[in-house]
Amino acid sequence: MKLDDKKRVLRAMVLARRFEERCYQAYIERKIGGFLHLYPGQEACVSGVMEAARPGYDYVITGYRDHVHAIQCGADPKAVMAELYGKETGSSKGRGGSMHIFDAAHHFMGGYALVGGPFPLAAGIAKGIQMKGGDEICICFLGDAANNQGTFHETMNMAKLWNLPVLFICENNQYGIGTAIDRSTAVVDQFKRVCGYGIEAAQCDGQDFDIVYEHAKAAVGHVRGHKGPYFLEVMTYRYRGHSMSDSRAYRTREEEELWKQRDPIFILRDRLIDAGALTPEAFAALEKEIDAYIENEVIKFAEESPEPDVSELERYVLA
């Protein structure tokens, strides 16, 4: 990958981090209600995968930690933030909130609140692609804890049985809410769990964009090449709690600091600086530019957008 492309990726990762941190602040200010699951620490995962795929062309579906995935697919950050604010201009017209970002125009088929819910939907999307004869693929992002749902095993079986063009990306951040993976799951290495279904699989470092990108390229090539489904496990870590109500009392601050030493943004930043493609001053300027964009455009848009009209309360309700 060219250095200019990596600089573009770095910008997207910084935007993702700043967007999520601003969401945290807005939640504290009670501008955002309901549940809120944040992504800081995992930026290299979605960036590496989507850089290897075709954003806006391939279909993407995920769970409820979904803001960054939508933006990486091409969703307007202003529409995503407006959705979090519950405004009419939001991606789901303010009816879905944080866990239900949706952008059909960019083939982001939604975040879903039900644990394990996206698995069979991903298989259905992939089956539709297969029946139409397209060369798109469906990318299903999932967390490690969701793999203990029955839908996981049912979907893996059908995906392989029909050789569906679906790529499963397990963002293994080590915890399911407040339970460490080794306390809830017999086989800790998630990529090994699909061997019983004959699905090709791999595991890689999820903190290093370059590593994720190289593994994702191979995975995307496998699926798009009509070789069947693929399962890629990326080892990562979420800096904040599972959701805003999570005090993180179940893990040590020493563990958190150890993971922060391998911050995905800093790894890519330092690599670009060492290559002579970026300076510390340019990176600082980039951060200021993104902060200004989020405050002066994204937040401003969300705060000034209208609330949904009460007269339309039942408009999108199927009864």
N, C-alpha and C positions, 0 to 999 in steps of 0.2 A: 504494500500500500504506500502511496506517495505521502510525503511529509505534509503537504497541504491538506490532504484528506484527513490525516490524523489530527491536524489543527482544527479542522471542522468538527471532528468527533469530540475533541476536548471541549470545544465550545458547547456542544450539545450536552455533554456530561456536566459541565459547570451550570448550565441552564437548568438541568434536572435537579441538581443539588440545591441551587438557590430557590427554585420554584417550591420544592418540598419544605425547605426551611421557612419560607414565607407562609406556606400553608400552616405550619406549626404555630407561627406567630398569630395568624388570623384566627386560628382555633382558640388560642388563649384569649384573644380579644372578643371571642364569641361571635365572630363574623361567619364562621363555619360551624355547623351543627352536625349532630349525628356521629357516626363512626368515622375515624380517619386513620389510615394505615400508611405510614411514610416509608420512603425508599432509600434515604441516604446510606451509602456504603455499598450499594449493589449496582451502581451506574454502569460498570463495565459489562455486566451481564447482558442487559437489553441492548446496549450500544454495540457490543461485539456481534450479537446475533443479527440485529437489524441491518448492520452494515454488510453482512454477508448475504442477506435476503434482499427482497425488493419491497421496501416500504411503500404502502399505498396500493400495491399490486397483490402481494401475498396477503392472505387473511391471517389476522392475529386475534387471539382470544386469551384471557387470563383470569386470575382471581380478583380479589378486592384491593390489592396493592397495585393499582392500575394507572395512576395519573401519567407516569413517565412513559409507560408503554404506549398510551394513546398519542402522546406528543411525538414520540419517536416514529409513529406511523404516519404522522403528518397532521394530526389534530392541532388546531389553533390553541396555544396556551391560554389565550384570553377566554375562549369558550370553555376550556376545562376548568379554569378558576371560577368562571361565572357559574358553572354547574355546582362547584363546591359551595358557592355562596347561595345556591338555591334560586338562581335568577332565570328569567325567561330566555335569556340569550345563551344559557348553558347548553352543553352538548346534548343533554337530554331534557332541555327546557326547564331545568331546575327540579325535575321530578325524581331524578335518580340519586343525586348526591355523589359522594366520594366513591362508593363501591359500585357504581353503575355508570361509569363513563362509557360513551358509545359514539362511534363515528363511522357510519356505514360508507360514507363517501371515500374514506381512506382505508376501507376494509378492516377497520378495528371493530371487531364484532362484540366488544364489551368486556367489562370487568364484571365478575359475578360474586355475590355474597355467600353463596352456598359452597362450602368446602367440598372440592371434588366435582362441582357442578360443570365446569368447563370441559372436562374430559370427553364425555359422550357428545357434547355439542361440537367439539373439535373434530371428532370422528365423522359426524354428520356433515360438517362443512367440507371435509376432505372427500367424503363419498360424493357430494355434489360436484366437486371439481372433477373427480374421476369420471363421473357419468357424462359430464359435458365435454370431456376431452381436453381441458385446459392444461396449461403448464404452471399454474399457480400452485402454491403449497399452503397448507394451514399450519401455523405455528402456535402451539399451545404452551404458554408459560404457566408453571405450576410451582407451588412450594413443596418442600420436603414432607411436611406433615400431612398434606392432602393425599399422599400415596397410600395411606392406610384405609382410605375409603374403598368401598366395594366397587364404585364406578371406575376406579383406577384399573383394576384387574379385568373388569368386563371390557373396558375400552381397549386395553392393550391386546386382548385376545381378538377382538373384532378388527382392530387396525391391522394386525398381521394377517389374519385370515383373509382379509380383502386387499391386502397390500396397499393401504391407503396413503396418499401423499400428505402425511402429517408428521410434523417434527415436534417432539415433546422436549421442552427446556425446563429442567428442574433447577430452580434457583434455591439451592440448599444453603439456607442461612443459619443452620444448626439448631433452630428452635421452632417448635410449634406452639404458638402463644408463649407460655412460660415453661414449657417442658422440653428439656434437652433431648435431642433425637435418640441418644443411646438409652434413654429411659422409656421410650415409647415404641421403638422400632427394632425388631430382631436383626434385620440386615441393615446396617448403618449406611453402607455404600449403596445409594439408590439406583445407580445404573446397573447394578448386578441383579436387581429385582425383575428386570424385563427379559432376562436370558431364558426364562421358562416359556416365553412366548416367541422365541426365535427372532427378537428385535435387535438390530444392531445398536450398540450403545457405547458411550465413552464418558469419562469424567475429566474435568480440567479445573485449573485455578480460575476462579471467577473474579478475582481482584485485578487481573492484568488484562487490559483490553486486547493486546496483541495475541495473547494466548486464547482468549475466548473467540476472537475473530478467526483464527486459523482453524480451531476445532469446529466453529459454526460453518465455515466454508465447506469443510468436508461433509458435515451433516446435511447442509442445504443441498449440496451436489448429489448426495445419496438419494434424498427424497425426490428432488426435481428430476433425477435421472430414472425415475420409475423403478427404483430398487426397494420400495416399501418404506415403512415408517422408521424413524430413528429417535433415539432417546439420548439427550446430552445433559449430563449433570454438571452444573457449574458451582464450585464451592465458594460461598460468599458469606457476608455477615451484615446484619442490619444494625446501624448504630443506635437507633432509637428503639423504644419498646415495640411490642406487637401492634399496639394501637395507642391512642393518646391516654388511655386509662392505665397503661402498663408502667409500673414504677421500676421495672427491671431488677427487682430484688432477688431474682433467681439466678443472677450471674454476677461475677465479680467485676469491679471496675478495672482490675488488672487485665482481665481477659479482653475487655473492651478496648483498652489502650493498646494492647498487643495487636489487635486487628487494625486499629487506626494507623499503626505504623506502616501498613500496606494499603493505604488509601488508594482506590483506583484512579482518582483524579490526579493525585500527586505522582503516582507511578508513571502515568502518561505524560504529565507536565515535565517531569524531570528527564524523561527519555527524549522529549523534543528539545529541551534546553541543551542536553548533552550532544544532540545532533546538530546544534547550531540553528535550529528552525524556530526557536522561541527564546525570549529573554525573560528574566523575572519581572522586569518592568512591563513588558507587553502582557504578561499573564495578569499582573495586578490591574492593568488597564482593562483587560477583558472582564475581570470580575466586576469592576465598577460599571462597565457598560451594561452587563447583564443585570446587575442590581437596579440600575436606572430603568432599564426596559421593564423589569417586573413591577417596579413601583409605579412608574409613570404611565405604563400602558396596560399591563395585565391586571394589577390590582385596581387601578382607576376604572378600567372597563367593567370589572366585576361589581365594584361599589356603585357605579353610576347606572348600571343596567336595571331595568324594571323588575319588580317582583311578578310572579305569575298572577294572572287575574283570578280572583276567587270564583268568578262565573264559569271558569273552565276547569273547576276542580275534578269533574268526572270525565273530562274529554278523552283522556288516554287510559281510562279504566275499562277493562274488558269484564263485563258482568252478564 
